[in-house]
């Protein structure tokens, strides 16, 4: 199968999965919010924020595993692949044990006045915290297995697990509406159970499908040290994301309490779903970026990294444009009770997410090469600065809106800085990136946004909203094809479409 066709098919699989998960997850949040209430929902989110402060290690280790496994596949060396997986397995196991130990130690203190949680809910919060600690261990432990599947570009199976995961969580949401026990505790236990099911499904599949490539033996501390060093610099980039999102959750809890936490949590839910849409492209192209470096094809690697950012932004825009414009109406349809500030929080976080994803492919190019030290330090310092600046402004009496505006400004600044940093590190023209990516997608985005806003301004009924989404999406699709795509990209897409029609004719 041609690489372009393979990427296209994997993108369709991923995008279908994400759309299904998007609908299921949004509806699940509505049911869960109604079942738990704003206060318990905010408590769950702030505990998740504490857990995620250490969970950033899992994200950086996942990127490390995908990088080394994909490069090994690009080298077409079975022995190297088996040793790489073995090193990944032991590294994650050691880290998982250490993380749980640290979390349980933290759990001895954070419920004694540090977190703003009602006294009558402290014990329930403790139980949920322990469930999340186990969940974190399992997430870290299973990462080499999921990275192994992604490196092989087997997105069909990973999509099946993801859809099952969303359906199980929807089932939990409905179950909460009828349970008579402590709903917060039940929710924490059942969410942990879903992760256990995912772990079993990943391990069994790899044992059967990739038994010749799969290998677990004695740990090679030399190989583990090499991966750890790479992961260490990757952590800095991931830490910027965690500090902005989870750090903000704790900060808002300290200054404003659980209800504002609920608004921020809902905004993060929306941003998180939008973020995963770009992953439909990033995840399918990322292994190819790494494999290109493994086969010493740097030109193809950089071309794919820019393609990933462009198409990730485009796919995200199809949902982000109507979502930003119609946010109040959509939230009213989605939730029976919309916490104050949710609309503004969500709009700014979605826009920040879009700016970040536009240059995300450049991060993977740097990771493939291994030159991530200064790239991570410079960009992450800009993004992390949002938190202390916001704490200072809130201490001076500013509103929660100011903190989110600071978050947005730092995210956009960090995204722009990525372009200039990689141009210095890898001798790539920043002007070429602006011409090839930004100058092509932004005009189409602005025109489609203005069209959607104009239609919505004159009529805000549900029927008009559906009509608006159809018209805006169709117009944006045409604009992207005419303006957003290069001649080479149009040629590749035309060939994919022709191959589909020829296959159907047979």
WOVENHU-V370140 format. One record per residue. N is the residue number from 1. RES is the residue in one small letter. PSI is psi in degrees with one decimal (* if undefined). OMEGA is omega in whole degrees, 0 to 359 (NA if undefined). D_CENTER is the distance of its C-alpha to the mean C-alpha in Angstrom with 2 decimals. Layout:
# WOVENHU-V370140
N RES PSI OMEGA D_CENTER
N RES PSI OMEGA D_CENTER
This chain:
# WOVENHU-V370140
1 x 133.2 178 28.46
2 x 147.7 183 27.77
3 x -42.4 181 24.48
4 x -43.3 178 23.82
5 x -39.6 180 24.56
6 x -44.6 178 22.46
7 x -40.9 180 19.36
8 x -45.1 179 20.29
9 x -44.1 179 20.81
10 x -35.7 178 17.56
11 x -42.5 178 15.77
12 x -43.1 178 17.87
13 x -47.4 181 17.07
14 x -43.1 183 13.29
15 x -38.8 176 13.77
16 x -44.6 178 16.28
17 x -45.0 184 14.15
18 x -38.7 178 11.40
19 x -42.5 177 14.32
20 x -45.2 179 15.95
21 x -35.5 180 13.10
22 x -49.2 181 12.63
23 x -46.7 182 16.37
24 x -43.9 183 16.77
25 x -42.4 180 14.15
26 x -41.8 179 15.52
27 x -37.1 179 18.98
28 x -41.4 180 18.33
29 x -40.3 178 17.35
30 x -47.3 181 20.59
31 x -41.9 181 22.66
32 x -42.1 179 21.27
33 x -41.9 179 21.84
34 x -36.3 182 25.33
35 x -42.7 183 26.05
36 x -33.8 188 25.00
37 x 159.1 184 25.90
38 x -38.5 183 24.29
39 x -51.5 180 25.61
40 x -35.3 178 24.44
41 x -41.1 177 21.00
42 x -37.5 177 20.82
43 x -45.9 180 22.20
44 x -41.4 182 19.58
45 x -40.1 182 16.77
46 x -33.5 175 18.65
47 x -41.9 176 19.27
48 x -33.9 178 15.61
49 x -40.9 178 15.29
50 x -44.5 179 18.07
51 x -42.9 186 16.68
52 x -18.1 177 13.30
53 x -38.2 175 15.50
54 x -19.1 181 16.49
55 x -13.3 179 13.38
56 x -24.8 177 12.00
57 x -37.3 181 14.47
58 x -42.4 180 12.74
59 x -43.7 180 9.67
60 x -37.5 178 12.40
61 x -35.1 177 14.59
62 x -45.0 178 12.28
63 x -38.1 178 12.14
64 x -44.6 180 15.86
65 x -46.7 180 16.65
66 x -39.8 181 15.19
67 x -53.5 185 17.05
68 x -38.7 179 20.32
69 x -41.6 180 20.40
70 x -41.6 178 19.77
71 x -39.3 177 22.36
72 x -40.4 177 24.74
73 x -36.6 178 24.44
74 x -30.7 177 25.18
75 x -16.7 181 28.27
76 x 46.1 182 29.35
77 x 106.0 184 30.60
78 x -42.3 181 30.51
79 x -43.0 179 31.80
80 x -39.3 180 29.21
81 x -45.4 182 26.41
82 x -42.5 179 27.94
83 x -37.2 179 28.38
84 x -44.7 179 24.85
85 x -41.0 180 23.47
86 x -43.2 178 26.08
87 x -40.5 178 25.07
88 x -43.4 182 21.38
89 x -50.9 183 22.57
90 x -37.9 178 24.86
91 x -45.1 181 22.60
92 x -36.9 179 19.95
93 x -44.8 179 22.85
94 x -45.1 181 24.40
95 x -42.1 182 21.28
96 x -43.9 179 20.57
97 x -43.4 180 24.19
98 x -40.8 181 24.12
99 x -45.8 181 21.05
100 x -39.9 178 22.70
101 x -44.1 179 25.95
102 x -43.2 180 24.54
103 x -44.8 181 22.77
104 x -31.9 175 26.03
105 x -44.2 178 27.99
106 x -37.3 182 25.91
107 x -17.5 179 26.40
108 x -17.7 188 30.12
109 x -32.7 192 29.96
110 x -17.4 181 27.12
111 x 2.3 180 28.78
112 x 52.9 174 32.08
113 x -14.9 181 31.53
114 x -48.8 178 28.40
115 x 142.2 181 26.10
116 x 80.4 183 27.49
117 x 133.4 178 27.91
118 x 141.1 185 31.08
119 x -37.5 183 33.59
120 x -9.7 181 33.98
121 x 6.4 183 30.29
122 x -47.9 183 30.20
123 x -41.6 177 31.07
124 x -40.0 180 28.53
125 x -36.4 178 25.84
126 x -44.3 180 27.10
127 x -44.1 179 26.81
128 x -38.5 179 23.21
129 x -44.1 179 22.50
130 x -39.6 177 24.15
131 x -40.2 180 22.23
132 x -31.1 176 18.91
133 x -44.6 177 20.44
134 x -42.7 179 21.23
135 x -41.6 179 17.79
136 x -42.5 177 16.36
137 x -46.7 183 19.11
138 x -38.5 179 18.31
139 x -42.8 180 14.58
140 x -43.4 182 15.83
141 x -39.0 186 18.84
142 x -9.4 185 17.25
143 x -45.1 179 14.79
144 x -33.1 181 17.62
145 x -45.1 178 18.38
146 x -37.0 177 15.01
147 x -35.2 178 14.84
148 x -43.7 180 18.41
149 x -41.7 179 17.70
150 x -41.6 180 14.94
151 x -30.8 176 17.45
152 x 0.7 179 20.04
153 x 33.9 177 17.95
154 x 74.7 186 18.79
155 x -15.8 180 16.07
156 x -47.5 182 18.56
157 x -42.7 179 18.82
158 x -32.9 177 15.17
159 x -38.8 178 14.83
160 x -43.5 179 17.90
161 x -41.0 181 16.60
162 x -42.4 179 13.43
163 x -42.0 177 15.85
164 x -40.2 178 18.27
165 x -46.0 180 15.82
166 x -39.9 180 15.24
167 x -39.8 177 19.03
168 x -39.5 178 19.93
169 x -33.1 174 18.00
170 x -41.0 176 19.82
171 x -39.0 177 22.96
172 x -41.7 181 22.37
173 x -45.2 179 22.10
174 x -37.4 180 25.45
175 x -37.3 180 26.98
176 x -31.3 182 26.40
177 x -20.9 185 28.49
178 x -15.7 182 31.44
179 x 148.4 181 31.31
180 x -6.0 180 33.99
181 x -170.0 176 32.62
182 x 109.7 189 30.42
183 x -33.0 179 27.37
184 x -43.2 179 25.04
185 x -45.6 179 26.25
186 x -41.5 180 26.15
187 x -45.0 180 22.54
188 x -42.2 181 21.56
189 x -43.9 182 23.68
190 x -36.0 177 22.51
191 x -36.5 175 18.77
192 x -39.1 180 19.84
193 x -38.5 178 21.89
194 x -41.6 179 19.10
195 x -38.9 178 17.36
196 x -42.1 178 20.85
197 x -42.6 179 21.24
198 x -43.4 181 18.06
199 x -46.8 181 19.42
200 x -42.2 182 22.80
201 x -39.5 178 21.66
202 x -48.2 184 19.79
203 x -45.4 180 22.78
204 x -39.6 182 25.44
205 x -44.2 181 24.00
206 x -37.7 176 23.89
207 x -37.3 184 27.37
208 x -47.0 189 28.70
209 x -39.3 187 26.94
210 x 42.1 186 26.77
211 x -28.6 180 29.65
212 x -30.0 182 31.22
213 x -20.7 183 28.17
214 x 131.9 182 27.08
215 x 129.8 173 28.86
216 x 115.8 179 28.95
217 x -149.8 178 31.88
218 x 143.6 180 32.89
219 x 137.0 174 30.34
220 x 104.3 187 30.93
221 x -23.8 175 30.50
222 x -45.6 178 30.88
223 x -38.8 179 27.90
224 x -40.2 179 25.85
225 x -39.9 180 26.88
226 x -45.7 178 25.77
227 x -36.9 181 22.24
228 x -39.0 179 22.19
229 x -44.2 178 23.25
230 x -45.1 181 20.47
231 x -33.4 181 17.88
232 x -42.9 178 19.66
233 x -31.2 177 18.97
234 x -31.6 180 15.32
235 x -36.8 182 15.13
236 x -42.5 179 16.31
237 x -44.1 180 13.41
238 x -35.4 180 10.90
239 x -34.1 177 13.56
240 x -41.7 178 13.43
241 x -45.4 182 10.00
242 x -43.0 181 11.28
243 x -40.3 181 14.64
244 x -38.1 186 13.67
245 x -55.2 181 11.80
246 x -36.2 176 13.63
247 x -38.6 177 16.67
248 x -37.8 180 16.96
249 x -45.0 179 17.01
250 x -41.1 180 19.88
251 x -47.0 180 21.57
252 x -33.7 177 21.73
253 x -42.5 182 23.02
254 x -36.2 184 25.73
255 x -32.4 189 26.84
256 x -17.6 177 26.54
257 x -179.7 188 26.07
258 x -32.1 184 24.15
259 x -43.4 175 24.50
260 x -33.9 173 22.67
261 x -40.2 180 20.01
262 x -41.1 178 19.79
263 x -44.5 179 19.37
264 x -38.3 179 16.56
265 x -41.7 179 14.90
266 x -40.4 178 15.27
267 x -39.1 178 13.95
268 x -34.1 176 10.71
269 x -46.2 180 10.69
270 x -47.0 179 11.26
271 x -40.2 180 8.80
272 x -40.3 178 5.96
273 x -40.0 177 7.76
274 x -40.2 180 8.36
275 x -41.4 183 5.03
276 x -20.4 179 5.04
277 x -41.8 178 8.54
278 x -26.4 178 8.41
279 x -19.4 176 7.01
280 x -32.6 177 10.39
281 x -46.6 183 12.09
282 x -46.1 183 10.29
283 x -33.4 181 10.47
284 x -29.1 182 14.03
285 x -29.0 184 15.25
286 x -47.7 178 13.87
287 x -35.1 178 16.52
288 x -35.5 177 19.10
289 x -46.6 180 18.44
290 x -41.9 180 19.08
291 x -33.5 178 21.98
292 x -40.5 177 23.52
293 x -39.7 178 23.85
294 x -31.1 179 25.27
295 x 13.1 176 27.86
296 x 33.8 177 28.64
297 x 79.7 185 27.61
298 x -35.1 181 26.09
299 x -45.5 178 26.83
300 x -36.2 180 24.80
301 x -48.0 180 21.92
302 x -35.6 178 21.78
303 x -42.9 178 22.37
304 x -35.0 180 19.44
305 x -38.0 177 17.13
306 x -36.3 176 18.37
307 x -40.0 180 18.17
308 x -46.0 179 14.47
309 x -42.4 182 13.88
310 x -52.7 184 16.50
311 x -28.4 173 15.61
312 x -43.1 178 11.89
313 x -42.3 181 13.34
314 x -49.2 180 16.06
315 x -38.2 178 14.24
316 x -37.2 184 12.08
317 x -32.9 181 15.50
318 x -33.1 177 17.19
319 x -36.0 185 15.48
320 x -38.9 183 14.93
321 x -58.6 178 18.64
322 x -30.0 181 20.30
323 x -44.2 180 17.84
324 x -45.6 183 18.64
325 x -44.4 187 22.31
326 x 21.9 186 22.86
327 x -47.3 181 20.69
328 x -44.6 181 23.79
329 x -42.3 181 25.11
330 x -41.4 179 21.90
331 x -36.3 178 21.39
332 x -36.9 178 25.07
333 x -35.2 184 24.79
334 x -47.8 185 21.72
335 x 143.4 176 23.01
336 x -33.8 180 26.65
337 x 116.4 183 26.35
338 x 115.1 178 23.99
339 x 146.2 180 23.81
340 x 143.7 177 25.10
341 x -6.5 184 22.84
342 x -41.5 183 19.91
343 x -51.5 181 20.54
344 x -44.4 178 20.61
345 x -49.4 185 17.64
346 x -43.6 181 15.45
347 x -49.3 183 16.98
348 x -36.4 180 16.52
349 x -34.7 177 12.90
350 x -43.9 179 12.13
351 x -40.7 178 14.43
352 x -40.2 179 12.98
353 x -39.4 180 9.48
354 x -42.0 180 11.61
355 x -37.2 180 13.65
356 x -40.8 184 11.03
357 x -22.5 180 9.77
358 x -29.6 181 13.50
359 x 12.0 184 14.15
360 x -33.5 180 11.16
361 x -30.5 179 13.49
362 x -32.0 178 16.02
363 x -42.8 182 14.12
364 x -30.5 175 14.24
365 x -43.4 178 17.88
366 x -38.6 178 18.72
367 x -40.2 180 17.22
368 x -42.7 181 19.28
369 x -34.5 181 22.35
370 x -0.3 180 21.82
371 x 75.6 187 22.59
372 x -3.4 185 19.76
373 x -66.2 184 21.93
374 x -29.6 175 22.85
375 x -47.1 181 19.85
376 x -42.5 184 17.68
377 x -50.8 185 20.47
378 x -50.6 183 21.25
379 x -41.6 183 17.90
380 x -34.9 177 16.66
381 x -39.2 178 20.04
382 x -44.9 183 19.64
383 x -41.4 181 16.32
384 x -26.9 181 17.61
385 x -18.3 179 20.85
386 x -36.5 185 19.45
387 x -54.3 179 19.91
388 x -34.9 177 23.59
389 x -43.6 180 24.50
390 x -41.5 178 23.28
391 x -42.5 179 25.13
392 x -46.7 182 28.21
393 x -39.5 178 28.15
394 x -34.0 177 27.69
395 x -27.0 178 30.53
396 x -1.2 175 32.65
397 x 8.8 179 32.19
398 x 160.9 182 29.53
399 x 171.1 179 27.54
400 x -27.6 180 23.90
401 x -37.4 181 23.43
402 x -39.7 180 24.36
403 x -40.5 180 21.62
404 x -33.9 177 18.92
405 x -41.9 177 20.81
406 x -43.2 176 20.81
407 x -47.8 182 17.04
408 x -46.4 182 16.85
409 x -43.5 181 19.58
410 x -36.4 178 18.18
411 x -46.0 180 14.78
412 x -43.6 179 16.86
413 x -41.9 178 19.36
414 x -38.7 180 16.98
415 x -43.2 179 15.68
416 x -39.4 180 19.36
417 x -34.6 178 20.41
418 x -43.3 184 18.23
419 x -46.0 184 20.49
420 x -33.9 180 23.66
421 x -46.6 181 22.79
422 x -28.1 178 22.02
423 x -30.7 178 25.14
424 x -41.3 184 27.17
425 x -38.4 188 25.79
426 x 8.8 177 25.89
427 x 46.7 177 28.60
428 x 139.0 181 26.64
429 x 121.1 176 27.85
430 x -32.5 178 25.56
431 x -37.4 179 27.76
432 x -38.7 178 26.98
433 x -43.7 179 23.22
434 x -41.2 181 24.12
435 x -39.3 186 26.56
436 x -28.7 186 24.53
437 x -67.4 190 21.19
438 x -46.8 182 21.35
439 x -14.3 179 24.92
440 x -39.8 186 24.24
441 x -32.3 184 21.19
442 x -44.1 178 21.89
443 x -42.7 179 25.38
444 x -40.3 179 24.28
445 x -45.8 182 21.52
446 x -44.6 180 24.12
447 x -45.5 180 26.76
448 x -37.8 178 24.63
449 x -45.5 180 23.49
450 x -38.2 177 27.16
451 x -47.3 180 28.31
452 x -42.4 180 25.98
453 x -41.6 181 27.01
454 x -46.7 179 30.67
455 x -43.2 182 30.80
456 x -30.7 181 29.07
457 x -37.6 184 31.41
458 x -22.5 181 34.49
459 x 128.7 186 33.47
460 x 28.9 178 30.91
461 x 164.4 180 31.86
462 x -41.3 180 29.63
463 x -42.4 178 31.45
464 x -34.6 179 31.02
465 x -44.6 178 27.29
466 x -45.1 178 27.02
467 x -42.3 181 29.41
468 x -44.1 180 27.51
469 x -42.2 180 24.20
470 x -48.9 181 26.21
471 x -46.2 181 28.17
472 x -43.6 181 25.32
473 x -43.4 180 23.19
474 x -43.0 179 26.32
475 x -41.3 180 27.34
476 x -38.0 178 23.99
477 x -43.8 179 24.11
478 x -44.4 180 27.62
479 x -41.6 180 26.84
480 x -43.0 181 24.01
481 x -41.7 183 26.41
482 x -38.5 188 29.29
483 x -40.0 190 27.74
484 x -26.3 185 24.17
485 x 144.9 174 24.91
486 x 169.1 180 27.17
487 x -38.1 180 30.21
488 x -40.4 180 28.75
489 x -38.6 176 25.59
490 x -41.2 180 27.92
491 x -43.8 180 30.10
492 x -42.7 180 27.36
493 x -41.4 178 26.17
494 x -40.8 179 29.84
495 x -38.6 178 30.51
496 x -44.0 180 27.69
497 x -42.8 179 29.08
498 x -41.6 180 32.59
499 x -34.3 178 31.82
500 x -45.0 180 30.40
501 x -40.2 178 33.57
502 x -37.8 179 35.86
503 x -39.1 179 34.37
504 x -33.7 180 34.97
505 x -31.2 179 38.51
506 x * NA 39.37
